[in-house]
Amino acid sequence: MEGVAIRDGVAEMDFEKVTRMLSNAYWSLGIKLEEVKKGAENSALVVGAFLRDQTQIGYLRVISDRTRFAYILDVYVEEQYRRRGVAQKMLRYTLNHDLLRDVYQWLLTTRDAHRVYGKAGFNPLSNPQNWMEIRHERPKR
């Protein structure tokens, strides 16, 4: 999408806007500002998409050791800007970021955006039988 700038860093994000976006996402319904900020501050990278007027329309963050492993999460683009390449632009920026240049294993989960991530090079797990998890309900905050 023309006219969309991608920027990174906690100081660049409009966390009130990000909280409004994420609080409507199926994976973080009702999330509060403090939790969004804490998650961002503890992430290896946060990325935002911004219009020319500096309005934030997209967000994603990365949890990583910046060496071998990175997990992309909280990818969100405002509804009216979807299907215009904004998510792809954020993903390309992230996957090519200098801070993460050594990472060779990238992961994410999605319920409904497999095509979006497939365009960026993601595939289903090659060995899903090797992965394990502990999953608890999201705490009420």
VENVEN-V922511 format. One record per residue. RES is the residue in three letters. PSI is psi as a letter, one per 30 degrees, with the letter a starting at -180 (* if undefined). OMEGA is omega in radians with two decimals (* if undefined). BURIAL is b if it has 24 or more other ideal C-beta (glycine too) atoms within 12 Angstrom, else e. Layout:
res	psi	omega	burial
RES	PSI	OMEGA	BURIAL
RES	PSI	OMEGA	BURIAL
This chain:
res	psi	omega	burial
MET	k	3.11	b
GLU	k	3.06	e
GLY	g	3.10	e
VAL	k	3.11	b
ALA	k	3.08	b
ILE	k	3.12	b
ARG	l	3.10	b
ASP	l	3.11	b
GLY	k	-3.12	e
VAL	e	-3.09	b
ALA	f	-3.11	e
GLU	f	-3.00	e
MET	k	3.02	b
ASP	i	-2.99	b
PHE	f	3.02	b
GLU	e	3.10	e
LYS	e	3.13	b
VAL	e	3.12	b
THR	e	3.09	b
ARG	e	3.14	b
MET	e	-3.04	b
LEU	f	-3.13	b
SER	f	3.08	e
ASN	f	-3.13	e
ALA	k	-3.06	b
TYR	f	-3.08	e
TRP	f	-3.10	e
SER	h	-3.12	b
LEU	k	3.07	e
GLY	g	-3.13	e
ILE	k	-3.09	b
LYS	l	-3.09	e
LEU	e	-3.09	e
GLU	e	3.14	e
GLU	e	3.11	e
VAL	e	-3.14	b
LYS	e	-3.13	e
LYS	e	3.10	e
GLY	e	3.14	b
ALA	e	-3.11	b
GLU	f	-3.14	e
ASN	g	-3.14	e
SER	l	3.08	b
ALA	e	-3.09	b
LEU	k	2.95	b
VAL	k	-3.05	b
VAL	k	3.09	b
GLY	l	3.03	b
ALA	k	-3.03	b
PHE	k	3.02	b
LEU	l	3.13	b
ARG	e	-3.14	e
ASP	g	3.11	e
GLN	g	3.06	e
THR	k	3.12	e
GLN	k	-3.12	b
ILE	f	-3.13	b
GLY	l	-3.09	b
TYR	k	2.89	b
LEU	l	3.06	b
ARG	l	-3.08	b
VAL	k	2.97	b
ILE	k	-3.04	b
SER	l	2.94	b
ASP	f	3.14	e
ARG	g	-3.11	e
THR	e	-3.07	e
ARG	f	-2.88	e
PHE	k	3.03	e
ALA	k	3.12	b
TYR	j	3.12	b
ILE	k	3.12	b
LEU	l	3.14	b
ASP	h	3.09	b
VAL	k	-3.09	b
TYR	k	3.02	b
VAL	k	3.10	b
GLU	k	-3.03	b
GLU	e	-3.05	e
GLN	f	3.13	e
TYR	g	3.12	b
ARG	l	3.14	e
ARG	g	3.09	e
ARG	g	3.09	e
GLY	g	-3.12	e
VAL	e	3.13	b
ALA	e	3.11	b
GLN	e	3.13	b
LYS	e	3.10	b
MET	e	-3.14	b
LEU	e	3.11	b
ARG	e	3.12	e
TYR	e	-3.09	b
THR	e	-3.08	b
LEU	f	3.14	b
ASN	g	-3.09	e
HIS	k	-3.10	b
ASP	e	3.13	e
LEU	f	-3.03	e
LEU	g	-3.04	b
ARG	f	-3.12	e
ASP	f	-3.07	e
VAL	k	3.10	b
TYR	f	3.04	e
GLN	j	3.14	e
TRP	k	3.12	b
LEU	l	2.96	b
LEU	l	3.01	b
THR	k	3.09	e
THR	k	3.07	b
ARG	e	-2.95	e
ASP	g	-3.09	e
ALA	h	-3.11	b
HIS	e	3.14	e
ARG	e	3.13	e
VAL	e	-3.09	b
TYR	e	3.07	b
GLY	e	3.10	e
LYS	f	3.14	e
ALA	f	3.08	b
GLY	f	3.13	e
PHE	k	3.10	b
ASN	l	3.01	e
PRO	l	3.13	e
LEU	k	3.14	e
SER	f	3.13	e
ASN	i	-3.08	e
PRO	f	-3.14	e
GLN	f	3.14	e
ASN	f	-3.05	e
TRP	k	3.08	e
MET	l	-3.14	e
GLU	l	2.85	e
ILE	k	-3.10	e
ARG	k	3.07	e
HIS	l	3.01	e
GLU	k	3.08	e
ARG	k	-3.11	e
PRO	k	3.03	e
LYS	k	-3.13	e
ARG	*	*	e
